[in-house]
Amino acid sequence: MVQLTEVTKYYGPKRALGPVSFEIERGDTVGILGLNGVGKTTLLKILACGLRPSSGSAVVDGLDVLRDPHEVRKRVGYLPETPPVYRDMTVGDYLAFAGRIKGMTPEAVARRIPEVEERARVAEVHDVPTGHLSEGYRQRVGVAQAIVHNPELLILDEPTHDLDPVQIMEMRGMIRSLKDSHTILISSHILPEISQTCDRLLILDDGEIVASGSEEELGEMLMRTRRMAVTIRVEGGEAGNGSGGAAVRAAEAAIGEVPGVTGVRRQDRGDGSVRETGAVTLEVESEADLRAEVCRALVEKGCAVIGLARAERELERVFVGLVGGERT
């Protein structure tokens, strides 16, 4: 659906983007993640034919954005960071206007608007001027105008910008509901938004793609050691205080004897929570995936294993590891 090859954008002598190269397959949901000012919006505007690249090639659905911008726009739905609504128009009139300027016939617009309003969850405000809507509703109307012409590619720039927590959850749900009928490209610096809605991530830093892949794949790139969380059952008095009771010490010793294990430490706080839950969780570091070996060692020592899971690297740690945390 999307193919960028060595795309750059300069404003005078200042480089705002590039060189950037990547591909997005039809049906994928891809997130562009980066700090403010690294070129995310510039990249999206190029794909939406709002900016001309300084060099390189950008192709959407087989069409070059420089040679066929009008045809590309027919295939793209774009929501900029600030929804492009006319505040004196009602939601219905605005969506009809958006459909007409995107080349739809009046009959097609009339058929499409009820479906779009239902999908974007704005049907109940059909006759309300957009200027009277909350930020959350205006953002939904912005999504509705982006999909009114049923584009192949949907581009969303910071779709949860200025929304409250409930509105953010609703927006994520709406984006997930659109994944079955659109290729979606989302930009954000809000990490949970990306991890909960996208299949693949592109990390942008200083105008360039510094890493790409799933959250798990990006985590693996940076991990020198692997981590797992092992939970064992302990009796109330066995948990003890500080470093733990007999059951915990036996488990730590058994895990420590497994070849390849480089560290073991308790995760509980030592504040009485162990007595309430009857369980202790140990974080294990190793040179490889040793879940089977660790579980076998614990069972052979008579430890009651009630949980064993790979500890995934959090996206926040991956992000900071890739782009650094010095800028604001």
PyMOL commands that set and color helices and strands:
alter all, ss='L'
color gray80, all
select helices_A, chain A and resi 40-47+69-75+91-101+106-120+123-125+130-132+135-147+165-178+191-197+215-222+246-256+273-277+291-300+315-323
alter helices_A, ss='H'
color red, helices_A
select strands_A, chain A and resi 2-11+14-24+29-33+55-60+63-64+76-79+153-157+183-188+200-205+208-213+226-233+261-266+279-286+305-310
alter strands_A, ss='S'
color yellow, strands_A
deselect
rebuild
show_as cartoon
